[in-house]
Amino acid sequence: MEVGQMDHDVIVVGTRAAGAATAMLLARAGLRVLAVDRARFPSDTLSTHQVQVPGIARLGRWGVLDRIAAVTPAVPVVRLDAGSAVLEGRYPAVDGVDALYGPRRTLLDAALVDAARAAGAEVREGFAVEELTRDPEGRITGIRGRLRGEGRGRGPDSGRMTATARLVIGADGKRSMTAQAVGAGSYHVRQPVTFACYSYWSGVDVPPGSIHVRSGLTVPAFHTNDGLVMIAMFAPMAEFDRFRADPEAGYLAALDRCGDLGERVRAGVRAEPFRLAPDVPNLFRTPHGPGWALVGDAGVVMDPVAGQGISNAFRDAELLAAAVVRGLDGGGLDEALAGYQRERDAAALPVFAMTRALATLRVSGGQRLLLSAIADDPAETSRFLGVLAGAARYDEYLRPGNVLGRLGGGVVRRLRRLGRPVTAACVGGGRAPTVAGDATDATPVSG
């Protein structure tokens, strides 16, 4: 006999960044929310760690940032080293927040789970969803599963639970069981083109935030909790089989291409094993259907090279929560969820295009020229970093007229420093140097 039959407005499957945030927002809106996850928190997972400035601003609005900031170094300044061109500057503020943070997921996810509970959501950790339930018309009506570790030696139904809800939200990651169960369609599909490897180091003297970019390689290094530095590398997928034969040697060889970073890392101590991520797809999934919705990586997953995943998850959690509240409040749930898809795609597509371009791991001469042109202009550098942080649209920043103006501005500043006359010929006319491939993949250099 199954136990624990319950009725809810919403069930959220998965309570990491996207799921816990969604459950929290829905519970704060007064809905009856059940959130379940196979893990017990605090729990680790593969992650880029960086929560970009717009994501941090959301944590601030939600009242969760103080817990993160209490033990995680702020990164208000980043150094971008593209070899022949280097710039360093501050992030622009978003809602009064002008720094990103790189918390470990053991901290971030647990903080959001606690916030969801405090908002009134019922959170069941260690619960494995085995199937979704349906009504005779095929509409999703709930979940069926069991507490992990329960039922052994205690009868076949021990620890089992069926829960019903008006809506089931899958926030269960890139291999979403929810998406598979409902047959969610995929679009904008691109195969993985990079792999990632990262670890944590102590005793390594590096700036709070830095990104090294070389041909075929991107290496971000950001301070995280417990006095550690998380250093990752992204390389072409074609090199993965050779790399995994000796990850440490490959990893250190990559860092040796980044100035003295390899030397600095060797002076420290690796605190944990290497993590490898060779299988991150690039795709959108249809995020809603009769009785179900998707959020976070279950709905849109991108190459992690841009470090946008967590911030994307927070953005989509807000969009979905608002749509669900509208729909369940008499506005028509299916119509509201269709609106969520439109809003999500409009916000995610520019980031997706940038991510695809970053994942090529190519550094063009035009990109280096742009970096050199803005490196001595703090305001322009800040605007550029805002693009990397997702606080501004990169495609608008890189419109040919804008790029030409920025390159011209760099020429003017250099001529003035040299005491030379500035004429219109120095800064106007002609065609902007190529900074990117095409309109959908145009991008600044980033990691």
Secondary structure, 3 states (H helix, E strand, C coil): CCEEEEEEEEEEECCCHHHHHHHHHHHHCCCCEEEEECCCCCCCCCCCCCECHHHHHHHHHHCCHHHHHCCCCEECEEEEECCCCEEEEECCCECCECCEECCCHHHHHHHHHHHHHHHCCEEEECEEEEEEEECCCCCEEEEEEEECCCCCCCCCCCCEEEEEEEEEEECCCCCCHHHHHHCCCEEEEECCCEEEEEEEEECCCCCCEEEEEECCEEEEEEECHHHCEEEEEEEEHHHHHHHHCCHHHHHHHHHHCCCCHHHHHHCCEECCCCEEECCCCEEEECCEECCEEECHHHCEECCHHHCCHHHHHHHHHHHHHHHHHHHHHHHCHHHHHHHHHHHHHHHHHHHHHHHHHHCCCCCCHHHHHHHHHHCCCHHHHHHHHHHHCCCCCHHHHCCHHHHHHHHHHHHHHHHHHHCCCCCHHHHCCCCCCCCCCCCCCCCCCCC
